[in-house]
Amino acid sequence: MSAGAVAGLIAAGAFVLLVLLLAVPLLKLGKTLDEATLAIRKTHEGAAPLLAEAHTTVANVNSQLDQVEGITKGVSSMTTNAAALTSLVSATVGSPLIKVAAFSYGVRSSVKKRQDAQAVVTARRDRRSHRRSH
């Protein structure tokens, strides 16, 4: 065998060794891709029921929101009616009550002034009689 043939055999052996060394990571990468494909398939299969449940949940929430909207409209109507009733009662009862309160204040003020005036007159009379007696 010549030196060229030995070099060719060594080169061929090195190439076979290189192919074998590269084949191991490629085989592992193939298994990893198979596992990833399987995981994606399972995720896809599991997502369909989740999406169906999410759709059902959203439909239920929408129906509940419709009911809440009806309740809100009813409360709004009641609030408007209560405001109108308050304003009516205030206009009907409030004005006469204010007049009665003003009248009673005037009567109390007059009575108090009259009592004060009578007290002053009585005090002057008592002082005069007290001076005359001394």
RALINVEN-V336784 format. One record per residue. N is the residue number from 1. RES is the residue in three letters. PHI is phi in whole degrees, -180 to 180 (* if undefined). BURIAL is b if it has 24 or more other ideal C-beta (glycine too) atoms within 12 Angstrom, else e. D_CENTER is the distance of its C-alpha to the mean C-alpha in Angstrom with 1 decimal. Layout:
n: [N & N]
res: [RES & RES]
phi: [PHI & PHI]
burial: [BURIAL & BURIAL]
d_center: [D_CENTER & D_CENTER]
//
This chain:
n: [1 & 2 & 3 & 4 & 5 & 6 & 7 & 8 & 9 & 10 & 11 & 12 & 13 & 14 & 15 & 16 & 17 & 18 & 19 & 20 & 21 & 22 & 23 & 24 & 25 & 26 & 27 & 28 & 29 & 30 & 31 & 32 & 33 & 34 & 35 & 36 & 37 & 38 & 39 & 40 & 41 & 42 & 43 & 44 & 45 & 46 & 47 & 48 & 49 & 50 & 51 & 52 & 53 & 54 & 55 & 56 & 57 & 58 & 59 & 60 & 61 & 62 & 63 & 64 & 65 & 66 & 67 & 68 & 69 & 70 & 71 & 72 & 73 & 74 & 75 & 76 & 77 & 78 & 79 & 80 & 81 & 82 & 83 & 84 & 85 & 86 & 87 & 88 & 89 & 90 & 91 & 92 & 93 & 94 & 95 & 96 & 97 & 98 & 99 & 100 & 101 & 102 & 103 & 104 & 105 & 106 & 107 & 108 & 109 & 110 & 111 & 112 & 113 & 114 & 115 & 116 & 117 & 118 & 119 & 120 & 121 & 122 & 123 & 124 & 125 & 126 & 127 & 128 & 129 & 130 & 131 & 132 & 133 & 134]
res: [MET & SER & ALA & GLY & ALA & VAL & ALA & GLY & LEU & ILE & ALA & ALA & GLY & ALA & PHE & VAL & LEU & LEU & VAL & LEU & LEU & LEU & ALA & VAL & PRO & LEU & LEU & LYS & LEU & GLY & LYS & THR & LEU & ASP & GLU & ALA & THR & LEU & ALA & ILE & ARG & LYS & THR & HIS & GLU & GLY & ALA & ALA & PRO & LEU & LEU & ALA & GLU & ALA & HIS & THR & THR & VAL & ALA & ASN & VAL & ASN & SER & GLN & LEU & ASP & GLN & VAL & GLU & GLY & ILE & THR & LYS & GLY & VAL & SER & SER & MET & THR & THR & ASN & ALA & ALA & ALA & LEU & THR & SER & LEU & VAL & SER & ALA & THR & VAL & GLY & SER & PRO & LEU & ILE & LYS & VAL & ALA & ALA & PHE & SER & TYR & GLY & VAL & ARG & SER & SER & VAL & LYS & LYS & ARG & GLN & ASP & ALA & GLN & ALA & VAL & VAL & THR & ALA & ARG & ARG & ASP & ARG & ARG & SER & HIS & ARG & ARG & SER & HIS]
phi: [* & -88 & -65 & -68 & -69 & -65 & -64 & -66 & -65 & -65 & -65 & -65 & -63 & -64 & -65 & -63 & -62 & -64 & -62 & -64 & -65 & -79 & -70 & -62 & -63 & -66 & -65 & -64 & -65 & -64 & -64 & -63 & -66 & -63 & -65 & -63 & -62 & -64 & -65 & -65 & -62 & -65 & -63 & -63 & -67 & -78 & -74 & -61 & -64 & -63 & -66 & -65 & -66 & -63 & -63 & -63 & -63 & -63 & -63 & -64 & -62 & -63 & -67 & -64 & -64 & -62 & -65 & -64 & -63 & -63 & -63 & -62 & -64 & -64 & -65 & -62 & -64 & -64 & -64 & -63 & -64 & -65 & -65 & -65 & -65 & -62 & -65 & -66 & -64 & -62 & -71 & -79 & -96 & -63 & -63 & -63 & -64 & -65 & -65 & -64 & -64 & -65 & -63 & -66 & -65 & -63 & -64 & -63 & -62 & -64 & -63 & -65 & -63 & -66 & -65 & -64 & -64 & -67 & -65 & -64 & -62 & -65 & -65 & -64 & -62 & -64 & -67 & -63 & -68 & -69 & -68 & -67 & -75 & -99]
burial: [e & e & e & e & e & e & e & e & e & e & e & e & e & e & e & e & e & e & e & e & e & e & e & e & e & e & e & e & e & e & e & e & e & e & e & e & e & e & e & e & e & e & e & e & e & e & e & e & e & e & e & e & e & e & e & e & e & e & e & e & e & e & e & e & e & e & e & e & e & e & e & e & e & e & e & e & e & e & e & e & e & e & e & e & e & e & e & e & e & e & e & e & e & e & e & e & e & e & e & e & e & e & e & e & e & e & e & e & e & e & e & e & e & e & e & e & e & e & e & e & e & e & e & e & e & e & e & e & e & e & e & e & e & e]
d_center: [90.3 & 89.9 & 87.4 & 85.5 & 85.2 & 83.9 & 81.4 & 80.3 & 79.9 & 77.9 & 75.7 & 75.3 & 74.4 & 71.9 & 70.3 & 70.1 & 68.6 & 66.1 & 65.2 & 64.7 & 62.6 & 60.3 & 60.2 & 58.5 & 55.3 & 55.3 & 55.5 & 52.7 & 50.6 & 51.4 & 50.2 & 46.9 & 46.4 & 47.2 & 44.6 & 42.0 & 42.9 & 42.6 & 39.2 & 37.9 & 39.5 & 37.7 & 34.4 & 35.0 & 36.0 & 33.0 & 30.5 & 31.6 & 30.4 & 27.1 & 26.7 & 27.8 & 25.2 & 22.4 & 23.8 & 23.8 & 20.2 & 19.1 & 21.3 & 19.9 & 16.3 & 17.7 & 19.6 & 16.7 & 14.8 & 18.1 & 18.2 & 14.8 & 16.1 & 19.2 & 17.6 & 15.7 & 19.1 & 20.8 & 18.6 & 19.1 & 22.8 & 23.0 & 21.5 & 24.0 & 26.8 & 26.0 & 26.1 & 29.4 & 30.8 & 30.0 & 31.7 & 34.6 & 35.1 & 34.9 & 37.5 & 39.7 & 39.7 & 38.6 & 41.6 & 44.2 & 42.6 & 42.7 & 46.3 & 47.2 & 45.6 & 47.6 & 50.7 & 50.5 & 49.9 & 53.0 & 55.0 & 54.0 & 54.9 & 58.2 & 59.1 & 58.2 & 60.4 & 63.2 & 63.1 & 63.0 & 66.0 & 67.9 & 67.2 & 68.7 & 71.7 & 72.3 & 72.0 & 74.6 & 76.9 & 76.7 & 77.4 & 80.3 & 81.8 & 81.3 & 83.1 & 86.0 & 86.5 & 86.9]
//
